[in-house]
Amino acid sequence: RTFAEGRDAITAEFGLPVFADVMSSFAAGERAVNRAWCAAADGYLNEAEACLVRSGKMLRDARQLLADQAK
């Protein structure tokens, strides 16, 4: 929630192109978490695990994009 509420600060500090890259990775990671939840609820545990792995990579990518800009 804190990250999402701070999206305007990302744009102000780093510009719209960085915001777009960060939020694209973040949103994709968030969707993968939601897909994992649905897959697990439907009993597709292998798919759920794969979605969580994919989500972790996407969220780490978003964080790294911000970290690279803060240097």
Secondary structure, 3 states (H helix, E strand, C coil): CHHHHCHHHHHHHHCHHHHHHHHHHHHHHHHHHHHHHHHHHCCCHHHHHHHHHHHHHHHHHHHHHHHHHHC
